[in-house]
Amino acid sequence: MRTTLSLLGVSVGIFAIVAVFTAVDSLNKKIRDDIDSFAGTGVIYVGKWPWIMSNNYPWWKYLNRPEMKYSEFKYLKENLTKASAVAIIDGGRTINVSNGSSSMTVNLNSASYDYNQITSIPVFTGRYFLPIESENGLNVVIIGAKVAENLFNGLPAIGNTIQLNGIKFQVIGILERKGEDGLSMGGSPDEKVFIPYTTFAKSFQKFQPSADFGFKAFDNDSHQEELEAEIIGLLRSLRSLKPKEEANFSINRLDGMNQFFDSIFTTLNLAGALIAGFSLLVGGFGIANIMFVSVKERTNIIGIQKSLGAKNYFILFQFLFEAVFLSLIGGVVGLFLVFMITLIPQEFLPMSLSIANMAKGLVISSIIGVLSGIIPAWFAAKLDPVIAIRAK
């Protein structure tokens, strides 16, 4: 009972620290998957606003920048030599969608035809836009899974007509169900609709465009910097910017966002480790107390061992191994508790206990065992065998 109660400190400490590591790793993976989902891998985006906001964010300067124009998109698409795909995107606006009998609020997005080559548009049933639909601004729409469910209630949606703010559109595709997305702007991905950019510009954009250009290099790794330099050169020339004049557009890449989140997750891991460290400290004192009591109770046995020829290092490692073993038992219990939490179904943040975090938990347990047991073990190893045998 005494040992079990003392090991609770280690179990709680390992549970806390491994749970923090697991939660942070799961959140990290979720966010990076979401980034890749909406932005694509190895893609360069050009827009009016930068994605990363610094401490001294000069929003007034960015506010006065010119909007990205469709004519600029066409110019870059025709003149870029390092890009395998070029797309223009806009949207993120809330509108009303209905089919006459049902209605709901959705997030409207638009993109040119090449957008599905830059990032994944997972169409579950139906199809993606055709080039002629994208170029001519036809009223076709791809709807999210929840939109199809709410409007059609299990009935076939492909080929039917819906209204976006009163404008009729033909449904040509339904997106795969994705669930909650930590980076989604304007609601769940399942509540989004996609239309061709030219249709969006004609019917919804009016005098408030906020388009971004997306570019993907032929080779994501080796040609991305060359593509970025080519984009900057062509766009500066098109906008008649002088060599020393500051660019009036922003280059956004995923590595910038990844570095931003890296710093956040490093801080979260450090903060979580410090908080959990207090529990481990209590657990370490508990094990040290057990070992001191154990040495006291087995003093005469230690004396007998030493009188029969046991070396000091044998006695030291005997008690040190016991301390590490006890600490590892507490660590395994803590890991088991974390594993049980990962079995709970969670749609927004699925958690999984990785081998690396399990190893961290066991290594930390071992270190706590060594630190807690080294002094009692050293004290036992230094006992005089004659005095130890006489101990009661």
Number of C-alpha atoms within 10 A of each C-alpha: 6 8 13 12 12 22 25 21 25 34 26 22 29 34 26 23 29 30 25 22 25 23 21 19 19 18 18 18 15 19 18 17 17 17 19 16 16 16 19 20 18 19 23 26 22 22 21 20 20 17 15 13 11 8 6 6 11 10 11 8 10 15 11 10 15 13 17 18 16 17 9 16 18 13 14 21 18 10 12 16 14 20 25 17 19 25 23 27 21 20 22 18 14 15 15 14 24 21 17 10 7 12 16 13 16 25 23 24 20 24 25 24 22 19 24 16 15 22 18 14 16 16 18 13 15 14 15 21 23 13 13 10 19 21 15 12 19 19 20 24 27 29 26 25 23 22 24 22 14 14 19 16 12 9 9 10 22 18 13 12 19 22 15 22 14 12 12 16 20 17 22 20 26 26 26 17 15 14 14 15 21 18 17 15 11 14 17 18 25 23 22 24 26 23 26 29 29 23 22 23 19 10 14 18 17 9 7 9 16 17 23 23 25 26 28 27 23 15 13 16 9 10 16 21 14 13 23 22 12 18 22 16 12 16 19 18 12 12 12 10 14 10 9 6 9 9 15 18 19 17 17 20 21 19 13 12 14 15 12 13 15 13 10 13 17 12 12 16 18 14 14 18 19 13 15 20 17 13 20 26 15 18 28 27 18 21 27 24 17 21 25 18 13 15 19 16 13 16 22 20 15 22 22 17 17 21 15 10 9 14 12 16 12 15 21 20 16 14 25 23 18 17 26 22 16 23 33 25 18 27 30 19 19 26 26 16 18 24 20 10 14 17 12 10 10 9 11 12 17 15 24 16 22 15 9 11 19 21 13 16 24 22 14 21 29 21 16 24 26 22 17 26 30 20 17 22 28 17 15 25 24 12 18 14 20 13 11 21 19 11 14 9
